[in-house]
């Protein structure tokens, strides 16, 4: 069986520097924060409208049931 290319690379493993890990972590955190802000900005108007409609439904007079 032919050796896999990964087998040749496993001996060349190098641990990343702390600076590299920190940069990657900050990038991931920025993208996550941006994603959450966009989701919040997208969902908030819908939630406000829904709450407004619920409040309007509670305030409006209800019809009496017919006898």
Buried (B, 14 or more C-beta within 10 A) or exposed (E): EEEEEEEEEEEEEEEEEEEEEEEEEEEEEEEEEEEEEEEEEEEEEEEEEEEEEEEEEEEEEEEEEEE
